[in-house]
């Protein structure tokens, strides 16, 4: 295992002379993965280097947005409630729902599309299409929401990113 990390380190250090370019490619791949491979080739990275940078950036984006959705967006933790109760006490802000929102639930076009996609393709479809069609933040949040935080879904998302990184990098060699 250490040999594998040593090889990856050698590739990144030998070929990756431009640290800021690698950072930007990793940042792009953590948010919108499909644009990262062309950006990596524009910066002059090789095939293996492109796979490593886009995979590491995509996996870091998945882990970041997984924990962000876990602790902030869908949180009912004590710290989250305590923060907003302190904010409410300091500012005097009181959030009361409008009577219209209490009577009827509104489904937007986006919500209907997400429900249709999930019913048609399921969790596997979201995991497979997250790096390419969906953005990594949206796909990670949907996966966390509909898989109830199972650890296997996070691993499958990471595998999907690595596979798509190889496929897109190989496709990028021909163009």
Secondary structure, 3 states (H helix, E strand, C coil): CHHHHHHHHHHHHHHCCCHHHHHHHHHHHHHCCHHHHHHHHHCCCCHHHHHHHHHHHHHHHHHHHHHHHHHHHCCCCHHHHHHHHHHHHHHCCCCCCCHHHHHCCCCCHHHHHHHHHHHHHHHHHHHHHCCCCCCHHHHHHHHHHHCCCCHHHHHHHHHHHHHHHHHHHHHHHCC
